[in-house]
């Protein structure tokens, strides 16, 4: 439990440094994370940069969603 909480706190901190202004990060379940962005262009840029900036922070089996008012993308779980 403590290890999981430490990983979550570290992930929150690292993502706050990586995400563009206006985007927020939330946990949907133990294996799915959501990044909400203010518009399509920012969400699309976050999605394009996920492999280099966000996936290295996730553990195996975890997935990522990027959403905006007119944008939705969901990854396959990380291997």
C-alpha positions as CSV (number, residue, x, y, z in Angstrom):
1,X,0.0,0.0,0.0
2,X,2.7,2.5,0.9
3,X,4.8,1.6,-2.2
4,X,1.7,2.2,-4.4
5,X,1.0,5.6,-2.7
6,X,4.7,6.6,-3.1
7,X,4.6,5.7,-6.8
8,X,1.4,7.7,-7.3
9,X,2.8,10.8,-5.5
10,X,6.0,10.6,-7.6
11,X,3.9,10.1,-10.8
12,X,1.7,13.2,-9.9
13,X,4.8,15.3,-9.4
14,X,6.6,14.2,-12.5
15,X,3.5,14.7,-14.7
16,X,2.9,18.2,-13.2
17,X,6.3,19.1,-14.7
18,X,5.7,17.4,-18.1
19,X,2.1,18.4,-18.9
20,X,1.3,21.7,-20.6
21,X,-0.4,24.5,-18.8
22,X,-4.1,23.9,-18.4
23,X,-3.9,20.1,-18.5
24,X,-4.8,18.0,-15.4
25,X,-4.1,14.4,-14.4
26,X,-6.5,12.1,-12.7
27,X,-6.6,8.4,-11.7
28,X,-9.6,6.5,-13.1
29,X,-8.6,3.1,-11.7
30,X,-5.4,1.3,-10.6
31,X,-4.5,0.8,-14.2
32,X,-5.9,3.8,-16.1
33,X,-4.9,7.4,-16.0
34,X,-6.6,10.4,-17.6
35,X,-5.1,13.6,-18.8
36,X,-7.7,16.3,-19.4
37,X,-6.7,19.2,-21.6
38,X,-8.5,22.5,-22.4
39,X,-8.7,22.1,-26.2
40,X,-8.1,19.8,-29.1
41,X,-4.7,21.1,-30.1
42,X,-3.2,20.7,-26.7
43,X,-4.7,17.3,-26.2
44,X,-3.4,16.2,-29.6
45,X,0.1,17.4,-28.7
46,X,0.1,15.6,-25.4
47,X,-1.0,12.4,-27.2
48,X,1.7,12.8,-29.8
49,X,4.3,13.2,-27.0
50,X,3.0,10.4,-24.8
51,X,5.6,7.8,-25.9
52,X,8.6,9.9,-24.9
53,X,7.3,11.9,-22.0
54,X,4.5,9.9,-20.3
55,X,4.8,6.2,-21.0
56,X,8.2,5.9,-19.3
57,X,6.5,7.0,-16.0
58,X,3.8,4.3,-16.2
59,X,4.2,0.8,-14.9
60,X,3.4,-2.4,-16.9
61,X,-0.3,-2.9,-17.5
62,X,-1.2,0.8,-17.0
63,X,-3.1,2.7,-19.7
64,X,-3.5,6.4,-20.6
65,X,-6.4,8.4,-21.8
66,X,-6.1,11.9,-23.2
67,X,-9.3,14.0,-23.4
68,X,-10.6,17.4,-24.3
69,X,-14.1,18.7,-25.2
70,X,-13.8,17.3,-28.7
71,X,-10.9,14.9,-28.3
72,X,-10.5,11.3,-26.9
73,X,-7.6,8.9,-27.2
74,X,-6.8,5.8,-25.2
75,X,-3.6,3.7,-25.2
76,X,-3.3,0.0,-24.9
77,X,-1.8,-1.1,-21.6
78,X,1.9,-0.6,-21.3
79,X,3.8,-3.9,-21.8
